Amino acid sequence: RVLLTGASGSGKEVAARYIHAHSDRAHGPFIIVNSASIAPDQMENLLFGSESTKPQEGEGLFAQANGGSIYFDEIADMHVETQSKILRVLVDQQFQRPGSHDLVKLEMRVISSTSRDLPVVIEQKRFRDELYHPLNVVSISVPALMERRDDIQHVAKLFLVQFHHIHAYPQRTLSVQAVVMLLSMELPGNIR
């Protein structure tokens, strides 16, 4: 289990995708969970699924991630009620779908990220200490773009290549003046 920390927009999701793509589970799915958007009353159906006549409707994000990786984006924003249910799944490596008696066993990598200082959020009683430790087995700090200025021109060149391929823009290069200007700019949104 990996916990990615860093400023908003610093590329934590890119790092999570890299970890997944270079793991033994790369052949499996990569499922993203926007932690802040899971309201406690919707959490069970979204994460665990439900017994339904249509198989895709009943699966849930945990079952979809089975054999691959699940990425909890901004885990510090997850509702406290939801945190206890996530903890149970992490401890047991299985869950029971609402409306069913069958257990769904899980084999997946769990990657989570936050732009907040989790120990402070724990002190404020907004994040469960007992969930922090199983999520923070391997901690990786993703530095802000301003802390890695050498990457700025590489990121800009990557965007130019993407614009060329995705939007059919003419292939362009960065002049020396453009690189100097980029290196002198404030980049509050980081890579975003």
HUCOR-V866650 format. One record per residue. PHI is phi in whole degrees, -180 to 180 (* if undefined). OMEGA is omega in whole degrees, 0 to 359 (none if undefined). NEAR is the number of other ideal C-beta (glycine too) atoms within 8 Angstrom. Layout:
phi: <PHI:PHI>
omega: <OMEGA:OMEGA>
near: <NEAR:NEAR>
This chain:
phi: <*:-124:-114:-98:-122:161:-64:-60:83:-80:106:-65:-67:-61:-64:-63:-64:-64:-59:-62:-66:-110:-116:-67:-101:-59:-74:-90:-73:-119:-107:-103:-118:-81:-58:-70:-87:-87:-75:-53:-75:-103:-56:-60:-67:-66:-84:-99:80:-154:-72:-142:-74:-101:-54:-67:-68:-89:-73:83:-68:-62:-65:-64:-82:-55:88:-130:-132:-119:-117:-93:-80:52:-60:-67:-89:-70:-60:-59:-61:-70:-57:-65:-72:-64:-58:-60:-66:-65:-72:-85:58:-163:-154:-112:-68:-56:88:-129:-104:-81:-93:-103:-85:-120:-137:-155:-89:-111:-120:-134:-143:-157:-102:-102:-85:-59:-57:-69:-64:-65:-60:-81:63:-108:-145:-78:-59:-71:-88:-57:-66:-69:-81:-102:-72:-122:-107:-127:-91:-101:-70:-65:-60:-65:-85:-138:-56:-62:-80:-58:-69:-68:-65:-61:-65:-62:-62:-62:-66:-63:-60:-64:-76:-79:-106:61:-72:-60:-67:-123:-123:-94:-77:-61:-64:-64:-63:-60:-63:-61:-69:-93:-80:-81:-126:-64:-91:56:-67:-60>
omega: <187:174:178:179:178:182:177:179:184:177:181:178:176:178:179:178:178:179:180:184:181:180:176:181:183:179:182:182:172:185:180:176:175:190:183:185:182:175:183:182:178:188:184:180:182:183:187:182:178:176:185:178:178:186:183:180:188:191:183:186:178:180:178:181:184:182:181:181:172:184:177:181:180:184:181:180:181:178:182:179:180:183:182:179:177:180:181:180:181:180:186:185:177:177:177:180:177:180:181:175:182:175:175:180:185:173:184:174:177:176:177:180:176:173:180:175:187:177:177:179:176:178:180:178:178:176:185:179:182:174:181:186:177:178:187:178:174:181:179:177:177:185:176:182:179:178:179:183:179:181:187:182:177:178:179:179:177:178:178:178:178:178:180:184:186:186:180:173:176:179:181:177:179:174:177:180:179:179:179:179:179:181:181:183:168:182:185:180:183:181:179:none>
near: <12:13:16:14:12:12:7:7:9:13:11:13:10:8:11:15:9:8:12:15:7:6:9:3:11:8:5:11:8:11:11:7:11:8:14:7:5:14:7:8:4:8:13:9:10:9:15:14:13:12:7:8:2:6:6:5:8:11:8:13:10:15:12:9:15:11:9:14:17:13:14:14:12:13:14:12:6:14:9:9:8:13:12:10:11:12:12:9:13:12:7:7:8:9:11:10:14:10:5:7:3:6:6:12:6:12:6:13:12:11:15:14:17:11:11:8:5:14:7:8:11:12:6:7:4:7:14:10:7:7:13:12:7:11:13:10:7:7:7:9:7:11:8:9:15:8:6:9:8:6:8:12:11:8:10:12:10:8:8:12:9:8:9:12:7:6:6:5:7:4:7:7:6:10:6:5:6:9:11:8:8:11:9:5:6:4:8:4:7:13:9:5>
